[in-house]
Amino acid sequence: MAWTAADIPDLSGKTAFVTGANSGLGFHTALELARHGAEVHLACRDRAKAEAAASSIRAEAPNAALELVDLDLADLSSVRAAAAAFRAKREALHLLVDNAGVMALPHLKTADGFERQFGVNPLGHFALTGLLFDLLARTGGARVVILCSLMHRFGRIRFDDLHAERRRYGRWSAYCQSKLANLLFALELDRRLRAASFDVIAAAAHPGYAATELQAAGARLEGARFKAAFMGLGNRLLGQPAAQGAWPTLYAATAKDVRGGDFFGPNGFAALRGGPGKASPSARARNPETASRLWAASAEATGVAFPF
């Protein structure tokens, strides 16, 4: 029988931290983790949306144990504050889900001057993971799940122009670079964890084509109604529900047979939909030299260091 969210084991006593938990994949990830007993920290940029999400989760899972965390991944000061606030309240972290992301935005900058997609998707999560790493390491058997995309296959890491300051900006090329960076981070984190013998699993997941608000966000920022409507049509015709799109993440987060460096995605047609199964990283994502170089660049950009 194919795996579904109903197969998640009892998570009582576990603490989870989910970025971008107010909508889409993050919401459904948080909902299912809470439904199965975990204490879930909803890390979101918009407090009102986070509160609405918490109310929706409690409507489906009345016994849900939820906490709200103010987190803006486009601002490293916010990342540091969120990590510090969490560390002040908790001594263990069993599961960190680096889920939040932005897609195909116009050329915008983060508070720290990074190109927005690169600053949020890989750099914000690199910083957050590093700042929470001591909790993960002391918990024992903890997991980090990093959200990627099939679009990583079209990405290239432009080390000479990571923030699109020298070339003409392409929103989709910037997005693909950012998602390749997410997967490179996940696989390099796994390599370093194993080399240093930490009892932490790093895995990655992608949702296939899941119908969420993400696809049309860039068009809405520009006021491009036709583009937004076109993306909405694509969601209706091709996308699977966001709840199902979250299954690969949930599998990576909770299944007993997950190993460090595993990558999961839908196992149906063209890996766009279906139940969770093993996915194949691109050759660029598997390149350890690129991953090591990107790690060094991320550490320098964020000022965050891991103990390896």
N, C-alpha and C positions, 0 to 999 in steps of 0.2 A: 504493500500500500504506500502511496506517495506521502511524503512528509508534509504536514501542515502545522500551523501555529498551535493546533490542539495537542500536538506531540511535545510541546515544551515541557520539560520536567518541573517539579515543584522548586521554586526559587526562594522559598521562605528563608529569611536570614541573610539574603544577598542584597548588596547595594549596587545600583546601576546609575550611571551618569550618561544622559543622552543629549547630544547637541541638536538644536533645531527640532525640538520635540513638540512644537506647537501645531505642526501641520504635516501633511503628506506622509512620507516614509517614517520620519521621526516620530510623528504622532502614533502611528500604528505600532512602531517598535516599542515605544513607551507603554502604550495600552496593553500589549500582550505580556510584556515583562511584569507590569503591575498586576495584571489579571492572574499571573501565575505565582504571585507572592513576593516579588522583589520590591524593595524600597527604591523608587525611581526618582531621580533628580532631573527635572525638566529644565535644561539649560537653553534659554531663549533670549533673543534680542529685545522683543516687545513684551513687556510685562502683562499688558491687557490680553494679548493673544495667548500667553502662557496660562493665565488664569482661566480663560475660556477653554483651553485644551484640558486643563486639570478637571474642570467641571464636567466636560464630555467624557473623560476617562472614568470619573467617579460614577457617572450615570450608567456606564456599562459594567464597571467593577466597583461596587459600593465600598468594598474593603480596601481599596487601593491606598497604598502608603506613598504619598507624593510630596516632593519638596520643589520649590521654584528657585531657579538660579538665574540671575541677570548675567547674560553673556553676549557680548558683541564681538564676534571673531574678526571683525574689520578694525579692531582697536586693541592693540596689545596690552594697553593699560587695563582694559576691561577683562581680558583673558587672565591677567595676573590677579586682578581683584576677585574674579570668580573662583579661581583655583585656591586663593588664600582663604576665602570665605568657606569653601567646602572643607579644606584641610583643618580649619578651626573647629568644625563641627563633627567630623568623622575621622576615625582612625583606620578605616579599611575601605577599599574600593574593589569590588569583585568584577565589575564590568564597565568599561568605558566605550561608548559607541560614538565614534567621530562621524556623525551623520550629516550635519548641516552643510549646505553648499549653495552656491549661486551659479547660474548658467547663462551664457551668451549675453552678458550685460554690455551696454555701451561702455566706452573707455572711461572708467571711474577709478578713483584712488581710495585707499584705506586711510585711516587716521594717521598711519605711519608712513604714508607715501608709496605704498605698494600698489601695483595694478590690482584691482579689486578681486578678480577671480583667483589670482595666484595668492593674494594676501589672505583671503578667507579660506579657500578650499584646502590647500596644503599647509601654508605657513601658520594660520591660526590654530589648526589642529596639531601641528608639530609642537607649537608652544604649549598648548593645553596639555598634551600628553606628557611632555617633559616636566611640566610643573606639578602634575599629579602622579608622576612615576613612582615616587617613594611610597605612596599609599598602595599602588598596585603591587609593588615588589614585596611589601611586608604582608600583604593579604594572603598570598599563597594560592596558586591556581587561578589567578586573575586573568582576564582577557581584555584585549583591545581589538575592536572591530572597526575597520576603516572603510568608509563608503567610497566606491570607485564608480566607474561607468564603462560601458562598452566603447564609448568614445575615446577611451585612453589609447586605443589602437591607432588613432589618427594623430596622436600627440607627439611632439618633439620638445625636448627640454632645450631652450635657447639660453645657454649659460651666458652668452654675450649680451642678452637682452631679455632677461626674465620678466621685466615689467613693461615690455612693449614701448620703450622710449625711443628706440632707434628705427624701428620698422613701422610701416603703416599698420594700424591696429586692426586685427581681425577678431571679432568676438568669439567665433567658433574655434579658431586656432588657439586663442587664449584659454578657452574652456578645456579643449582637449589637452593642452599642456598641463593645466592644473590637475586634471584627473589622472594623467599619467604620473604626475608627481605624487598624488595620493597613493597610487599602487606601488611606486618605487619606495615610498616611505614605509608602507606596510611590510614589504618584503625585506627591506634593509633592517627595519626594527626587529623582525624575526631573526635575521642572521645575527644581529648583535646580542639579542637576548640569549640565543642558544650558545654563542661563543662565551658569554659571561655567566652561563648556567643560572639564569634567573628563572624562577617558576612562574612565568607569565607567557601567555599565548598571544601572538599577534596574527590576526587573520584579516582578510578583506572580503568584500561582497559588492555585487552590483545588482540593481533591480531589474535589468532588462529595460523594457519600455513600460514604465509605470505612469499612470495618469495622475499627475500632481500639479500644483500651482507653479512649479519650477519652470516648466517649459515656456510659459508666457510672461514670466516676470520681466525679462529684459525688454520685451516689446511694450509692456505696460509702462515701464520707466520712461520710454521715449514717447509715449502717447500714440503708439502705432496700433490702432485698433484692428486693422486688417490682419496684421501679423499675429496679434494676440488671438484673434478669432480663428486664424488658420491653425495655430498650435493647439487650440482647444478642439478643433475638428480632428486633428491627428490623434489627440488623446482618446477621443470617443471611438475612432475607427480602429486604432492600432494598440492603444495602451491597455494594460491589464490594471485592475483596481490597485490603488496604493496599498491596501491591506495585504494583497498578495505580493506586491513588489517588495514588501518588507520581509518576506519569508527568508530569502537568502541571508539577510542580516541577522534575523532571529536564529536561523540554523547555526551560523557562525558563532553566535553569542552563547548558545545553550546546548547544542548537540554534543553527546559524549565522545563522538569519534573525530572531532575537529582537532587538527594538529597545527602547530605553528607554520605560517607561510601558506596555509590553505586559502583558496580564492573560490568563492561561491557565486552562482548566478542562476537564473531560470534555466531549466533543462529542456524547454520546449523549442518551438520553431525559431531558428536563428538566434537562440538565447534571449529572445525578446519577452517571452512569457513562459509560465509553467512553474512547477515546483522547484525547490532548490536542488542544485547539483554542482559538481565540481566545474569550475571555469578555468580557462587557459589564459594566463597573462601573455601579452605580446612579447616579442623578443626584446624590444626596448625596455619593457618593464622588468625583465629578468636580468638586465645588465648590471652586475655589481659595481662596476667602475662608475657608471652614471649615478647609481644610487648613492655611493659613498660621496661623490662630488656634490650631489644635491643635498645630502645630509649636512655637509660642511657649510654649504651656502645657506641652508635653513637656520642652522645654529648661529651663524654670523648675523643674519638678518633679524632674528628674533631675540638674540641674546640669551637663549635658553639652552642649557647643557644637560645631557643625560649622563649617567655614571658609567658610560662605556663609549 
